[in-house]
Amino acid sequence: MKLDSRRIMTYTAEKKSELGQFMTPLGIADFMASMFSSTAGRDVSLLDAGAGTGSLTSAFAMKSIQDGAASIRATAWEIDAGMLQSLAERLGDIAALSRYHGVQFDHRIEHGDFIDAASRFVLSGKVSGFTHAILNPPYKKIHSASAHRQFLRMVGIETGNLYSAFVALSLLLLENGGEMLAITPRSFCNGPYFRHFRQLLLKHAALCRVHVFDTRDQAFRGDDVLQETVIFHIIKGAIQSSVMISTSIDASFSDVRKWATDFSEVVMPGDAESIFHLVTDGSSEDMRPQMAAFTNTLADLGVGVATGPIVDFRLKSHLRRFVGMGCVPLVYPLHFSRGFVEHPKVGSKKANAIEDNAETAKWLLPAGHYVVTRRLSSKEEKRRIVPALFDPNRVACPGGKVGFENHLNVLHEGKRGLRPEVAQGLAVYLGSTLADKWLRRFNGHTQVNAGDLRVLRYPDRDILVKWGKRVGMVFPSQEEIDYMVEETVRAK
């Protein structure tokens, strides 16, 4: 049974990249298995899709033996031939242990493409009989024109990542009342790319529990997985009730905190996007009444948001250290300073300017008032939303144009600048603690994209203008920003 450290050492980086697969540490496997309901006296049938060396099947079997299950049948799917011997050895050990405890354990290893085979099985209309599924699926994008994508569409699954495909197919294979535990990236919780997947989950199953790791690189520490990870427990065909939310700093699970919350706190009633809001600290649980004061989308405000269009390495020959003849300012995140874009940045290794010519013109915007936010933040930073106000009165714009680099989101109005007071008000709101905490409920990574800003709800234009008029040459402090927002919420 001592395969855990060895399987990490022998599973090469090339294989991880090729298959998108990361092995499950034993501590996580045991924790996941513990979240299943008791199997006492039951004949259980387990699906482990992407089984690796079998740590999840092993943990489930051990838990079922302890529960007093009548019998266990396990089907382990694995595409990597290099894993099969270790997988067979581990399942053989489990079979021997089961016999010792008087529990029948039958297992089958399927070596092949799970998406292909599972899609065909679903299409056949046959019944799999799986009572349980436990998954650590591969994490890799699926090309839109690939055979995998076509198979998935044939069974009504629209998704662009292997992990959501594995979960969706496994859910379809479960019998009614069947339980699933899966550990996946948190990225499925929001965004248009996973909308169909979220809706499929909620259509076919009840969400029972979600476990969130507070430190994003700790779940698969030995494999250098640098993204937030969640474990979720669903029951197919069950009636949705409250959801248990739990957290821990890392995969030692030495500090697990858990609490029940209404399902309406996780998925907002009437939300067409079915975004999952995962509150991981008590201070944000009472935010819905505060956010109820803000009902507008950016579209309602007539405001657009886009990723900064200038990819610097593609236009490298047109970049300049400083603005000169025939050049315009080029704005990077490094130009953010105390709520404003301060330009140029002397001593920076990055360019401060870009030429305005036939090759670059389509990437430039007219000079005006814009709100820009950083797309990326480090895991140590307190804030996800980091805004700055681009004010053409503070930044010289010869030629009447400006360039925004690709690591920024740009709020604009018809690809032109915003009304000054509206821009200033938006910068205030995006700089508020309320907006940042609300975004953290559904944004599970350190990247904040244009789509995330579209999902937020905003004050109306009158409130934005009111706030904007309070922005002078010095941007308001965090305390002043939060006071403005709280004052408005109380007035509502």
TORDREN-159128 format. One record per residue: x, y, z of N, C-alpha, C in turn; residue in three letters. Coordinates in steps of 0.05 Angstrom, whole numbers, plus 5000, padded with zeros to 4 digits. Layout:
BEGIN
XYZXYZXYZAla ...
This chain:
BEGIN
501649765000500050005000501750255000Met 504350235001506050475003506850574976Lys 504850644960505350724932505351034929Leu 504451174950503751454946506151624938Asp 508251624954510551794947511951694922Ser 512051434918513351324894511951404868Arg 509251404869507851464844508251754836Arg 508651944855509252214848511952244835Ile 513952104846516652114836516951994808Met 515351784803515651654777513851764756Thr 511851924763510052034743511252284733Tyr 512252284709513852494698512252744691Thr 513652964690512353224682511253204654Ala 512553054636511653024609508952874609Glu 508652664625506152524626503852694637Lys 504552844658502553024670501553224649Lys 503353334633502553524612500953394590Ser 501753144583500453004561497652924568Glu 497252824592494652714600493052904618Leu 494453104629493053284648492353154674Gly 493852954682493152784704495052824728Gln 493952854752495452884776494452674796Phe 496352524808495552314826494452424853Met 492752264865491452354890493052274914Thr 493952464930495252404955493452234974Pro 494652064990493051885006491252035026Leu 492252255037490652405056488052505044Gly 488352605019485952705005484052484998Ile 485152254989483452024983481851935007Ala 483151915030481751835054479552035062Asp 480252295060478352495067475852485048Phe 476352455023474152435004472352195010Met 473551965015472051725021470351755046Ala 471351905065469851945090467352105087Ser 467052245064464752415060462352265049Met 462752015040460551855031458751765054Phe 456251725048454351605068455251325075Ser 454251225097454950945105454050745084Ser 455750545079455050335061454350075076Thr 453750095101453249855118451049685105Ala 451749425102449749225092449149245062Gly 450449425048449749475020451649325001Arg 450549264977452249174955452849434939Asp 455349514938456049764926457649714901Val 457249894881458749884856460050154851Ser 462650154849464150404848465350454820Leu 465150694811466550784787468850974795Leu 471250914785473551094789474751154762Asp 473951384751474851454723477351624725Ala 479551524713482151654716483351554742Gly 483551294745484151174771487051194780Ala 488851244761491751264768492751004781Gly 493851024805494750794819492750684838Thr 490250794838488050674853487750774881Gly 488851004888488651104916485851164923Ser 484251264905481451334911479751084915Leu 480050884897478650634900479450504926Thr 481950504932482950384957481650514981Ser 481650784981480450925004477450865007Ala 476050854984473150794985472750504996Phe 474350314986474050044995474550015025Ala 476650145034477350135063475050245079Met 473850465070471650585085469250395085Lys 468650275062466350095059466749845076Ser 469149745077469749505094469149585124Ile 470149815132469649905159466749945165Gln 465250045145462350085148460849825151Asp 461949605139460549355139458949305114Gly 459949395091458649345065458449045060Ala 456348965047455948685040457948595018Ala 458148764998460048704976460848954962Ser 463148944949464149184935464949094907Ile 463949234887464849194859466049454849Arg 468549454840469949694832470749674802Ala 470149894787471049914760472950154758Thr 475450094751477450304750478350354721Ala 477950594712478750674685481450814686Trp 483250734668485850864667486950844639Glu 487651074627488651084600491651044598Ile 493151094619496051084619496950804626Asp 498150674606499150394610501250374632Ala 502650594636504750594656503650574685Gly 501050624688499850614714498650344721Met 498250174701496649934704497749734724Leu 500349694724501549494742501149584771Gln 501649844777501249944804498349924812Ser 496549994793493749984798492849694804Leu 493749504788493049224793494049124820Ala 496549204827497649114853496049224876Glu 495249474874493749604896490949474898Arg 489649424876486949294877487149014887Leu 489348874880489848604890490148604921Gly 491548804931491848834960489148874973Asp 487449044961484849094972483148844972Ile 483348684950481848434949482548244972Ala 485248234977486148054999485148165026Ala 485248425030484248535055481248495059Leu 479848515037476948475038476248195046Ser 477648005034477247715041477647675071Arg 479747795081480447765109478147865127Tyr 476748075118474548185133471848075125His 471847875108469447745100467647905081Gly 468848095067467348255048468248185019Val 466248125002466948054975467748304960Gln 470048294946471048514930471748424902Phe 470248514883470848454855471748714841Asp 473648684824474548924810475248874781His 474949084765475649074737477149324729Arg 479349284716480949504705480349534676Ile 479449774668478949834640481150024630Glu 482749924611484950084600483950204574His 483450464573482450584549481550864553Gly 480150974533479151244533476451254546Asp 476351374570473851374585471651534571Phe 472351764560470351934546469051784523Ile 470651654507469651504484467751284494Asp 468751114512467250884521464750964537Ala 464951154555462651234571460551364554Ala 461351524534459351654516457851444500Ser 459251244491457951024476455950874494Arg 456850834519455050684538452550844543Phe 452851104548450451274553448551264529Val 449751284505448051274481446651004477Leu 447750794488446550524485444050494501Ser 443750664521441350644538441550434560Gly 443850294562444250094582444450214610Lys 444150044630444350134658446950044669Val 448550224680451150144691450950024719Ser 449050114735448850014762450750134782Gly 452150344774454050464793452550604816Phe 453150534840451950664864453750894874Thr 456250884866458151084876460251154854His 461151394854463351474837465251644853Ala 467851614849469851774862471951844842Ile 472552104839474152204817476152414825Leu 478552374814480452594810481052604780Asn 479352734765479552724736481952884725Pro 482752824701484952984688484053274683Pro 485953454684485453734680486853814653Tyr 485253844633486353914607484054014589Lys 484654214572482654314554482054114532Lys 479554124522478753954500478354134476Ile 479654074454479354234430476554214419His 475454444410472654454401472054264378Ser 474154204362473654034338474553744343Ala 475253674368476353404374474153194374Ser 474952944372473052724374471752714402Ala 473252784423472152794449469852984451His 470153224439468053424440465553324425Arg 465953184403463653074388462252864404Gln 463752684417462452474433460752594455Phe 461952794468460552924491457953064482Leu 458053194459455653324449453453124442Arg 454252894434452252684427450652594451Met 451852624475450352544500449452794515Val 449453024502448353264514450153414533Gly 452753364531454753494548456353704532Ile 456253944540457754164527459854274546Glu 462254194543464454284560467054274546Thr 468954444555471554464542473854374558Gly 473354214579475554114596475053824604Asn 477253674605476953394612475753354639Leu 476453524659475453464686472353484687Tyr 471253684675468353714675467053494658Ser 468353414637467253194620467152934636Ala 469252864651469352624667467152634688Phe 466852854702464752874722462052854710Val 461452984688458852974676458152694666Ala 460052564653459552284644459052094668Leu 460652124688460351954712457651994725Ser 456752244725454052304736451952164720Leu 452152174694450152044677450151744681Leu 452451624688452651334691451651244719Leu 451551424738450551354765447651274764Leu 446851094781443951034784442751254802Glu 440151284801438751484818439351414848Asn 440051624862440851584890443851534893Gly 445151514871448051464871449551714881Gly 451851664894453451884905456051914890Glu 456952164887459552224875461152414892Met 463752354895465652534906467752594884Leu 468252844880470252924859472053144870Ala 474553134863476353354869477253484842Ile 476653744839477153874814478054164819Thr 478954294798479454584800476854724807Pro 477054954820474755114827473655264804Arg 474955264781474355434759471555384748Ser 470355154753467655104742465555264756Phe 466155384779464155524795463055774781Cys 464455884762463456124749464456134720Asn 463456324705464356364678462656224658Gly 462456334633460756224613461655944603Pro 464255884604465255634593464255394609Tyr 463555434634462555214650459555234657Phe 458155424644455355464650453755204646Arg 454155084623452554834617453254614637His 455754594644456554394664455254444691Phe 455154684700453854744726450854684724Arg 449654754702446754694699446254404697Gln 448054254685447653954684447853834711Leu 449853924727450153824754447553874770Leu 446554114769444254194785441654064775Leu 441554004749439153864738439053574747Lys 441253444749441353154754441953084783His 442853274799443753194826443353424846Ala 443453344871443453544893446253584903Ala 446953834908449653894918449453874949Leu 451053694960450953634988453153775004Cys 455553774993457853895008459953984988Arg 461254204996463654304981465854365001Val 468154254996470554315013472454484997His 473254705008475054894995477754905010Val 479954884995482554915007483255215007Phe 483855325031484455605033487055685019Asp 488955495017491455555004491455414978Thr 491755554956491155444930493155244920Arg 495655234931497555054920498054814938Asp 496254764958496854564978495554294973Gln 493454284957492054034954493853824940Ala 495253914919497053734905499853844906Phe 500853884931503354024935505653884921Arg 505753624922507953474910507953494880Gly 505753574868505553584839505453864828Asp 505954064846506154344837503654444822Asp 501254364832498754464821498054734833Val 498354944818498055214829495255334822Leu 493155214832490555324828488755234851Gln 486655384855484855314877483255064870Glu 482954884889481854624885479554594905Thr 477454454896475154394913474554094912Val 473353994933472153724933469153764936Ile 467653634919464753664923463353384923Phe 461153374937459553134941456753194930His 455853024912453253054900451752784901Ile 449152794901447452554901445552574878Ile 445552384860443952394836440952354843Lys 439352534832436452514835435352594862Gly 437052684880436152764907434853034907Ala 433253094926432053354929434053544942Ile 434353774930436353964941435454074968Gln 437354064987436854195013439254375019Ser 439854405044442154575051444754445042Ser 446854615041449454525031451454555054Val 453054355058455254375078457754495064Met 458754705075461254825065463354775086Ile 465654685077467954645095470454755083Ser 472354815100474954915090477154795107Thr 479554795095481954735110484254885097Ser 486354935112488655065100489954895079Ile 490254635084491654465066490554185068Asp 491953995055491053715053491653545078Ala 492653675099492853525125490153505139Ser 488353695132485653705143485753715174Phe 487753845184488053875213486354095225Ser 485254265208483854495218481154535203Asp 479854315197477354335182475154485197Val 474054685184471754825194469454775175Arg 467054735185464754685168462154795179Lys 460354875161457854985169455854935147Trp 453254925155451154885135450155155126Ala 449455175100448455425089446155355070Thr 444255535067442055495049443155475020Asp 441855305004442755274976442555544962Phe 440555714970440255974957442556154962Ser 444256094982446756244987448956154968Glu 448755914958450755804939450055874911Val 447655824902446655904876444356094879Val 444656334871442656544875440056464860Met 437756484872435256434858434956604833Pro 434156484812433756624787436256694771Gly 438556594781441156654767441356474742Asp 441056594719441256444694443956314689Ala 445956424702448756324699449256094718Glu 447556054738447955844758450755844771Ser 451656084777454356124789454356014818Ile 456455874825456855764852458255974869Phe 456956074890458256254909459156094933His 461656074938462755914960463856104981Leu 462256145002463156315024464956155042Val 467456245045469356105061470156245087Thr 468756465093469256595119466656725128Asp 466256725154463656825164463057105157Gly 465057275152464557555148463057615122Ser 463157425103461857475077459157345075Ser 458257205096455757075095453357265093Glu 453657505104451457695105451657905083Asp 452957835061453458035040451058065021Met 449357865020447157885001445358125006Arg 444658185031443058435035444458685026Pro 447158695030448658925021448658944991Gln 449158714978449358714949446658764936Met 444458714951441758764940441359054932Ala 442959234944442859524937443859584909Ala 445359394898446659434872445559224852Phe 443959314833442559124816443359144786Thr 445159324780445759374751448159194742Asn 447959114717450358994704451859224690Thr 454259164680455659364664454059434639Leu 452759234628451159284603448859474609Ala 447659444633445459634641446559924642Asp 449059944650450260214653451360314626Leu 451160154605452360234580455360224579Gly 456460064597459360034599460259764589Val 462359764573463459514564466059454579Gly 466959204578469459134589470858934571Val 473458974567474958804548477758764559Ala 479058554551481858504557483558704542Thr 485558814555487458994542488358864516Gly 488159004493488658884467491558844459Pro 493358974473496158974463497758744476Ile 498458554460500158334469503058414461Val 504558484481507058634476509158474460Asp 509358204464511358054450510758034420Phe 508158064413507458054385507958324371Arg 508258534386508758794375511458904385Leu 513258734391515758804405517259024390Lys 517359004363518859204348517659484349Ser 515159504358513859764359513859884387His 515059754407515159854434517460044438Leu 516960244455519060444460519160494491Arg 521560584500521960624528520260854538Arg 520061074522518461304530516861414507Phe 514861574513513261694493514961904478Val 514961884452516362074435514762124410Gly 516062234390514762294364513462034353Met 510962054347509561824334508861604353Gly 509061654380508461454400506161534418Cys 504961334431502861394451503461234476Val 502261314499502761164524501860874522Pro 503460694533502760414536502560354565Leu 500160254574499660224602499859924610Val 501459874630501659604642500659624671Tyr 500359394684499659394713501659544730Pro 504159544722506259674737505859984739Leu 504060084722503560374723501460444744His 500260244758498260304778499660424802Phe 498560644813499660774836497460924851Ser 496760824875494860954892492261034878Arg 491160844863488560884851488561004823Gly 490861094814491061224788493161074771Phe 493061124745495161044727497161274727Val 499561224737501761424737503761344715Glu 504161524697505661464672507461694665His 509961654656511361394652512461284678Pro 513461034677514860914699517860914693Lys 519361094706522161114701523660884713Val 525560764699527060544709525760274705Gly 523460264692522060014687523459864664Ser 523459594666524359434644522359414622Lys 519859474629517659474609517659734593Lys 516459724569516159964553514160144566Ala 514460404561512460604569510760704546Asn 511560624521510260734498510160534475Ala 508360584456508160424432507760604408Ile 508960534386508560704362505660694353Glu 504860914342502160944329502660934299Asp 502160694288502560664259500460464248Asn 500760404223498860234209498559954222Ala 500759854234500659584246499459584274Glu 499659814288498759824316496059964319Thr 495260124299492960304303490460154312Ala 489959914303487459774310487359684339Lys 489759694352489859604380489759844400Trp 489660084389489660324406486860434410Leu 486460574433483960694439484260994441Leu 482061144435482161434438482761504467Pro 484361714471484861804498482261884512Ala 482061814537479561874552479861764580Gly 477661774595477561664622476761374621His 478561204630478060914631478560814659Tyr 477260594666477960444690479260194681Val 481660134692483059894686483459734711Val 483359464708483959294731486059084723Thr 487558994742489458794737488058524733Arg 488958374713487858104709489057894727Arg 491457944736492857744752493757864779Leu 493557704800494657784826496057544837Ser 497757584856499157364869497457254891Ser 497857004899496256884920496557024947Lys 498757164951499157294976497657564979Glu 496757674957495457934958492657914971Glu 491958124985489458134999487058164980Lys 487558304958485358364940485558214914Arg 483158144903483058034876482658264855Arg 480858444862480358664843482158904850Ile 483958964832485759194836485259394813Val 483759604819483059794798484860044798Pro 484860174775486260434773484760604753Ala 484860864757483461054739485461164719Leu 484961134693486561264673485261534667Phe 486661754673485662024670487562164650Asp 486462244627488162374607489262644616Pro 488162744637489162994648491662954665Asn 492162694672494562624688496662494671Arg 495862384648497762244630497762384603Val 500062474595500262604568499662404546Ala 497862474528497062294506497462434479Cys 499862464470500362594444499062414422Pro 497762544404496262394383493562304392Gly 492862364417490062304427489362014429Gly 491361844434490861554436492361434459Lys 491561184467492961044488492760744483Val 494760604492494860314489494660174517Gly 493159964519492859804543493859524539Phe 495659434555496959174552495158954561Glu 495758704552493958484554493458384583Asn 495058464602494658384630492758564644His 491258724630489258904641486458844630Leu 484458904646481658934637481159234634Asn 479659304613479159584608476159634607Val 475159804624472359884624472060134606Leu 470260124587470060334567467160374560His 466560564542463960614532464060624502Glu 463260414488463460404459466260424449Gly 468160304464471060314457472160604457Lys 470860764474471861034479471761074509Arg 472861304517472961364546470161394558Gly 470061364585467561404600467261694608Leu 464761764615464362024628466162034653Arg 467562254658469562254680468462174707Pro 466062274714464962204741464161914742Glu 463261804720462461514719464961344723Val 467061414708469561264710470661274739Ala 470561514751471561544778469861384798Gln 467161384794465361234811465860934808Gly 466260844784466860554780469460474793Leu 471460644791473960584805473660564835Ala 471960744846471360724875470060464881Val 467960394866466460144872468259894870Tyr 469759874848471459644845473659634866Leu 474259864877476259864899475159814926Gly 472559764928471259714954471759434964Ser 471659404990471959135002469558964995Thr 467159084993464758944987464958804959Leu 465758954939465958844912468058624911Ala 470258664925472458464925471558204938Asp 470258234961469357994975467157844960Lys 465457994947463257874931464457714908Trp 466457824895467657684873469057424882Leu 470257424906471557194917469656954921Arg 467057014924465156804928464956614904Arg 465456724880465156554857467656534840Phe 469656704846472156694831474156534847Asn 474856294836476556114851479556124844Gly 480356324830483156334823484156624825His 486656674820487756944823487557104798Thr 486257004778485857144753483057264752Gln 482857524747480257654745479957754716Val 478157624702477757674673475357864668Asn 475057944644472858114636470157994644Ala 469957724640467557584646466757604676Gly 468757604693468257624722467157904728Asp 468158104715467158374720464358414709Leu 463658264688460958274678458958144697Arg 459857954712458057804731457357974755Val 459258154763458758324786456258504782Leu 454958584804452758774803453859044812Arg 452759264800453859534804451659724812Tyr 452459944824450560164830449560284804Pro 447460444806446460584782448360824776Asp 447860944753449661164744449661404763Arg 447261454775447161684793448961654817Asp 448961404828450661354851453661364843Ile 454261254819457061264810457961554806Leu 456261714795456962004791457362134818Val 455562074837455862194864458562114877Lys 459261864875461861774885464161904870Trp 463761914843465962014826466662304833Gly 464662454840465062744846466762774872Lys 467062554887468562574912471462484908Arg 472162424883474962354877476362604867Val 478462674881480062904873482762824863Gly 484762984868487462924859488662694874Met 487662644898488462414914486162214915Val 486661964908484561764908483761704936Phe 481161654941480261604969481661354981Pro 481961365007483161135021481260905022Ser 482160665030480460435032478160495051Gln 478760615073476760685093474660875082Glu 475561075066473661265054471961125033Glu 473160955017471660804997469460635010Ile 470260485030468260305043466160465058Asp 466760695068464760865081462660955060Tyr 463661045037461861135015459860905008Met 460960665005459260434997457260375019Val 458260355044456460295067454360505070Glu 455060755066453060975068450860935048Glu 451560855024449560815003447860575009Thr 449060355019447560115026445460185048Val 446260335068444460405090442160575080Arg 442760745061440660925050438560775034Ala 439360545023437460385007435460245025Lys 
